[in-house]
Amino acid sequence: MRTVTITGNRFTDLDPAKYRGGSSKMIQVSGGPTDLTIDANSFQGVGLSSVLYFYGAVASAVNLRVTNNTWPHSTYGVFGAGASVGKAWPMFVVSGTLANNVETP
C-alpha cells in the first residue's frame, strides 16, 4: 500500500463482541505501507485489545504518520506480533510520526 491518507473521519460503535468475527484490533498495519497517514480521526469503541497493531515484516513501514487522533483506551495500545508492550512502533516502523493522539476513557 502506498500514499494513502485517512483523515477527518469519525468511527463509532467499534465493538468486537457485538460484531462477531471482527477483530479486537482497531487499526491493523501489515506489509510495510509507504506514506500512510492516519490523522485527525475520532474512534469510539469498547473491548479493543490494541488501537494500532502491527504484524508481518519488521522494520517495513516507511513514512507512517499516526497523529492527532482520538481513540478509546485499549488493553495494549500500540502493539505488534512478537513485540513487547511499548516496543512495536520502533520494531515495525522505519520512519514516521506517532504523536498528539489522545486516549479517552
QUIJOJO-V916848 format. One record per backbone hydrogen bond with DSSP energy under -1.0 kcal/mol. NH is the residue of the N-H (numbers start at 1). CO is the residue of the C=O. Records with the same first field share a line. If there is no record, write none. Layout:
BEGIN
NH = CO  CO
END
This chain:
BEGIN
3 = 34
4 = 35
6 = 37
8 = 39
11 = 42
14 = 44
19 = 15
22 = 19
26 = 50
29 = 53
34 = 1
35 = 62
37 = 4
38 = 65
39 = 6
40 = 67
42 = 9
43 = 70
44 = 11
46 = 14
49 = 24
50 = 24
51 = 77
52 = 77
53 = 27
54 = 79
55 = 29
59 = 91
60 = 92
61 = 92
62 = 33
64 = 95
65 = 36
66 = 97
67 = 38
68 = 99
70 = 41
71 = 102
73 = 104
75 = 48
76 = 49
79 = 52
81 = 54
83 = 80
87 = 84
91 = 87
92 = 88
93 = 89
94 = 61
95 = 61
97 = 64
99 = 66
102 = 69
104 = 71
END
